[in-house]
């Protein structure tokens, strides 16, 4: 799978957490989707595995937008565009 970190986050929110796609955009705040700290931790673990970066607990917060979270993850060394991943 290829795509931006933002797209990966949206895919996790709409797939894993079954949030309707029409409710999620780059500017959506996690808190507005009722995404809590446990869900953010789970999303961090998924992103760590896909991107090969370490995301410390608390780096992603419910007050962030999808795009803000993606920029934080990219700043940790994740590629802005990810290449194929091994499952």
C-alpha positions in Angstrom: 0.0 0.0 0.0 1.2 3.5 -0.8 -0.1 6.8 0.5 0.5 9.6 2.8 0.6 9.4 6.6 -2.6 11.4 6.6 -4.3 8.8 4.3 -3.1 6.0 6.5 -4.6 7.7 9.6 -7.9 8.2 7.7 -7.9 4.6 6.6 -7.4 3.4 10.2 -10.2 5.6 11.5 -12.6 4.5 8.8 -11.5 0.8 8.7 -10.3 -0.3 12.1 -12.5 2.1 14.1 -15.5 2.0 11.6 -15.9 5.8 11.6 -18.0 6.9 8.6 -15.7 8.2 5.8 -17.8 11.3 5.4 -17.0 12.3 9.1 -13.3 12.2 8.6 -11.0 14.7 6.8 -7.6 16.2 7.3 -9.0 18.9 9.5 -11.1 16.6 11.7 -10.2 16.6 15.4 -9.9 13.2 17.0 -12.0 14.3 20.0 -14.9 15.2 17.6 -14.9 11.6 16.5 -15.0 10.3 20.1 -11.5 8.8 19.6 -10.1 8.4 23.1 -6.5 7.9 24.3 -6.8 4.1 24.1 -7.8 4.3 20.5 -5.0 6.7 19.8 -2.5 4.3 21.4 -3.8 1.5 19.2 -3.5 3.7 16.1 0.0 4.6 17.2 0.9 0.9 17.3 -0.5 0.2 13.9 1.3 3.2 12.4 4.6 2.2 14.1 4.3 -1.2 12.4 3.4 0.2 9.0 6.0 3.0 9.0 8.8 1.6 11.1 9.0 4.6 13.5 8.6 4.7 17.3 5.6 6.8 18.4 5.7 7.4 22.2 2.5 7.3 24.2 1.0 10.8 24.4 2.5 12.0 21.1 -1.0 11.7 19.5 -3.7 13.5 21.5 -7.5 13.8 21.2 -7.1 17.6 20.5 -5.1 17.1 17.3 -6.5 17.1 13.8 -5.7 14.2 11.5 -3.3 16.5 9.6 -1.5 17.7 12.8 -1.0 14.1 13.9 0.4 13.1 10.4 2.9 16.0 10.6 4.0 14.9 14.1 4.5 11.4 12.9 6.4 12.6 9.8 8.6 14.6 12.1 9.6 11.4 13.9 11.1 10.1 10.7 8.1 8.6 8.9 8.2 9.1 5.2 5.6 11.6 3.9 4.8 8.9 1.3 5.1 5.4 2.5 6.2 2.6 0.2 5.0 -1.0 0.0 4.8 -2.6 3.4 5.2 -6.2 4.5 2.2 -7.4 6.5 
